[in-house]
């Protein structure tokens, strides 16, 4: 991160047992989580692999202000879907050019956006489901797209740009979550992408959102 003066590496862990101790101590803005770590228990190897989904469930509950990027050797479809449900904002493959993509991914998720490798995006957003007709209203789609395109803006700024109140915006968001059967904003945006409810493209590195 030498060429990114706005970033600081505060800690590194090498086994699953390090994760929450380091989070408690440093409270980072962004966590890059390697799926292939071994798992230790109380400092002793137990010959098992790190289990990411239980860890992510705890992360969401105990460290809601830390954005998570998954780093993996392979695309794990089940883990990817579960990670998204837990609000993971990024998923990078080790086959990507990490020296170029990782700093950009960190910057994007830190401002509230999402960042996925091209292979991950092609698999995750492959058209495989047709949403029910009129699943979301036009206004609900406008709100989700506005948030996705401007993740660093507050709800007050988003609402002002759309000419509605914050209360109305939050009401639409709650109805959208229920309609899509999700529990957080990241999962909501990605479900909209999967269903083709908001326009987007991938420029080879990150996601670019279009206009309705």
N, C-alpha and C positions, 0 to 999 in steps of 0.2 A: 504494500500500500504506500510505498515511498512517494509515488507520484500523485497521491491523493491526500493532500494535507488536511482535508476535512475528516479523514478517517483515522481511527486509532485501534490497533489490535490490543485488546485489554487482557486477553487470556486465551490459552489453548488447552484442550483436554484430549486425551488419547483413548480413553475407555468410557463406557457408559456411566460408570460409577463417579466420574468427575463432573458430570453435567450439572446437577442441581447445586452442588457445592460452589461451583464457579459462578452460576447464575445468582446465587444468594450474595456472593461477595462483590460481583462487579455490576450486576444489573445492566447488561448491554442493551443497546437499541436494537441490534440485529444479531441473531444467532445463525451460524452456518452449521448445519447438523449433518454429519456423515453417517449414512445408514450402515456402513460396514464396520463400525467400531466393535471390538469385543466388549463383553459385559463383565464387570467385576462386581463382587459383593463385599463391601467392607474391606476393600483393598486386596481381596484374594480372588484369583481367576476361578471362574466356575465353568469354563469351557463352553459357554453359550454365546450366542450373538445378541447384540443390542436390540431391544424391542422398541421400535420407534413410536408406534401408535399409542401405547400406554404412556410413554414419555410425553408425547404431544398433548394428550388429554390433560396431563398435569401442568404442562407449560401454559396452556390456554387459561387454566384456572388460576394458577399461582403467579404467572408472569405475563399478564395481558398486554403490557406495553413493549414487550420484546417481539419484534418481527422475526419470523423463522424462514430460512431458506434451506431446503433439502438438497444435499449433495450425494449423488449415487453413481455407482459404476454402471448400473443398468436401470431400465425403466420398469419399476414394479407397479403394475396397474392397480392392484388392490391397495397397496400402501399409498399410492398417489391419490386415489379417490378418498381414502380415509384421512390423509393429510389435509386435503382440501376442506373436508368437512370440519376439521379442527382449526381452519383458518390459516394454514400455511400459505405464504404469499409468493414463494419461489421454489422452483425445482430445476436443478441443473445437473447435467450428466458430466461425468469426468472426461468423457470424450470431447466435450466442448473445449473451446480455447479459453480456459478459465482465467488466464492472465489478462485477457481482454474483457470477458463477460462478467466475472465475479464482482469487480468494483462497480460496474454499471448496475448489476442486480442488487447489490447492497444499497446503492443510492436510491434505486426505484422503490424497493420495499420499505426503506426507511421513511420515505415521504408518503407511504400508504398505498403504493401501487402494487402491481403483480409483475413477475418476471419469470418466464419459463423458457427452457431450451426449445429449439425448433423441433427436435424429435418428440419431445414431450407434448408440445402443442399439437403436432400433427396427430398424435395418438389420442390425446385427451379430447380434442375438439372435432374428431371425426364424426360426421353426421351419422348417428346411430339411433336417435330418438326423435320423434315428432311430438312437440308439446301439445297439450290440449288447446283447442281453438280459444282465443281470447284469454289465455292464461294470465296475462298481465295487461293492464290498461296502457294506453299511449303515454299517459302522464307517469305511470310507474316506470316504464321503459326509459323515458326521458330522465327521470331522477337517477336511475342506476347508471345510465350512460354518462350523465354529468359528473357523478362521483368517480366513476372509473377513469374518465378523462382528466379529472382534476383532483387527484387523491390528497394533495396537500392543502386543499381548501377546507374550511370549516363548514359544518352544516348550515350555519348562518349565511355564509357566502354563497353556498350552493343554492339555498332557498331564495336568497335575494336575486340571484341571476335568473332563476326560473319564475320569479314574480309570485312566490308563495311564502307562507310562514314556515318557521321551523317546525311548529307543531304539525302542520299539514304534511311536511316532508317526512317527519318521523312516522306519522300515521300511514303514509303510503309505504314506507319501508317495512313496517310491521306486517302489513297485508301482503307485501311481496314475499317476505320470509315465509309466511304461512303457505302461500300459493306454491312456492318452490320447495317447501319442506326443508329449509335450511335454518341455521341458528346464528349465522354471523355474516358480515358484509362481504368478506372475501369469497365465501362459498356461494353467496347470492350472485355476485358478479360472474363467477365462473359458470354457475348453472345457467345464467342468461346467455353466456357465450356458447355453452354446449347446445342449447336449444335454438341458437340463432336469433335470440331476441334483441341483442345489441350487436352492431357491426364492429368487426375488428380484423386486423391482419397481423402477420408476423414478418418483420423485416430481416429475419435471419438471426436476430439476437433477442429482441424483446417484442412485446405486444404493442400495437398501435390501434387506438380506437377511432372509428370513423363517425359519420353522422347518420342519424335516422332518416 
